[in-house]
Amino acid sequence: MYNSPVLFDKSITIVNQFTPRNERRKFVIISDQAGYEKAKRFTSEIAGTVPVECLSINGMEDKEEIKRFILAQKMGTQFYIAAAWNNAVMIFSLGVKAGLSEAEIQTVIIGPKRRYVYCMKCFEVSEVEEEAKIAECDHCSASLEIGPFYSIVREGYIGYPFILIGKEDVGS
């Protein structure tokens, strides 16, 4: 069974700075207001090397326009996304649905990333701190040890429930 790529906090498509992929025929840069400066700076760096097309979005309301824009691109196009987390996830998802692979996308997240854990007790997903090793499920309040594995199907790191023993319980 094939599972489409998902953008998550440690995704290989997330970079600190865009890198031109010179083997590509065209570059497409999609940014929201938060990523506009990063996109503009990258556009000026690559000016004159390959054809570049830019799309600035206002957010989720541009979903159909983004979809049409991505579908209108030819094979061999490299996509660059500079956006805040929610918009980056939305653009990435639309690109994957249109047939893009992770190799064709680079993403710069402006601001904080989001990280999710999938609770193996109640089977729900909760948002957690970026570097947390232990979390509490928002749904069932179970203490979860956050595993190193990200589930593309569940769209979260696997959270293994455990019984939290407090200092007062240790000596009894």
N, C-alpha and C positions, 0 to 999 in steps of 0.2 A: 504494500500500500504506500503510495506517495503522499507525503505531507508537504504542502507549500512552505517556503521559508516564512519566518515570523520575525519581526523586529523586536529584539529584547535587549536588556541593558549591556550584555556582553556579546552582542551580535558582531560577526566579522565585517559587516557592512558599515559599522560605526567607526569613524575615524576622527582624529583631532583636526586634521587639515586635509583638504582634497589633494589627490595626486592625479595629474593628467595621465590618462591611459592612451598613449599616442597611437596604439594599434587600432583604435576605434576611428570610425569615419566621421562621427559627429558627437558633440557634447550637448546635453540638455541639462539646464540648471533650473530647479524648481525650489523656490524659497517662499517663506511667509515673511511677515514684517520683522520678526525676531532674527531671521537669517539673512535679511536683505544685504547687510554690509558684508558679510562673509561671502555671499554669492557674487556681489559686485567686485570685491577684491579678487576673487578667483577668475572671474570673467576678464578682468584687465590683465591678469597674469598670462592667460592663454590666448589673448587676442592675436589673431593672424595665424595661428597654428592649424586649427581645424574649424569647421563651421560650428557656431554656437547658437543655441536658441534658449531664451530665458522665459520663465513664467513665474510671475509673482502672484501669490494667492492671499486671500483675506482670511482663510480658515475653512472650516468644514462646509460652508455654504457653496464653495467652489468645486465640490466633489465631481459633478457631471462634466464641468469644464476640464478638470484635471484628467479625468478618464478619457475624454475625447482627445486631449492633447497627447497623452501617452500613446494611445492607439494609433495616432497619426504618424508616429515616428517609425523610421525604417530600421530593419535589423542592423546590428553593428553600432547602435547608438549607446553611448555611455551616459547614465543618469546620475546626477548629483543632487542631493536633497539637503538643504540648509533650513532647518525649522525647529520650532519648539517640539517637545515630545509628542503631544497629541496629533499635531499636523504631520509630523514625520511618519508616525505609525500609519496614519490614514493614506498618505502619498505612497509609502512603501507597499502597503496592502493593495492599493489600486494597481501599482506597477506589477506586482506579482500576479495578480488576477489577469493582467493583460499579457502575461507570459515572460516577464523579465526574470532573470536569475540573479542570485546574490552577486555574481561576478560583474554584472552590468550596473550595479548600484553602489554608490558611496553616500554615506549619510553623516552629516555633522549635526549633532543635537545642540541646540542653543538652550542653555539653562539646565535644570536637573533632569536626569533620566528617571524612569520609573522601573521598579522591580516588583515582580509578583511571585507569590508562593502558592502552590496548589496543596491544599490540606488533604492528607490521606485518610482523615477521620470522617469529615463531612463532605468531601469532594467539591469544595468551593475554592475560589481564588481570592486572595487578599493582597493588598499592596503592602510592601515592607520597606524598611530603610535600605539604602543601596548596599551597604556593607554588612548588614545584619547576618549573624550566624544562627540566631535563635529568634523566633517571633511568636506572637500569639495570634491565632486565627480570629479574624473579625467576625466570623459566623458562629463558631462553636466554642470559642475561647480556649481551644486546646493549645498547649505549648508545643511548638514545632521546631525541630532541628532542620535547618534549610540545607538540603543536599546540594552537591555540585552540579547536578544534572538538570538541564532545562528541558521541559517537555513541550515540544512543538504542538502536540495534540491538545494538551491542557493549558497551554500558554502561561506557564509558570514553572518555577523551580519546584522540585518535589519536596514537600514538607512532611517530615516523619514525626508523628506524635510521640511524646514521651511524658512521663510523670515528673513534674518539677518538684524536687524535694528541697524544702526550705531549711535554713540553718536550725530552726527549732525542731524539725523532724529528724535530723541526722542522729542525735544522741539517743533516741528512744528505742 
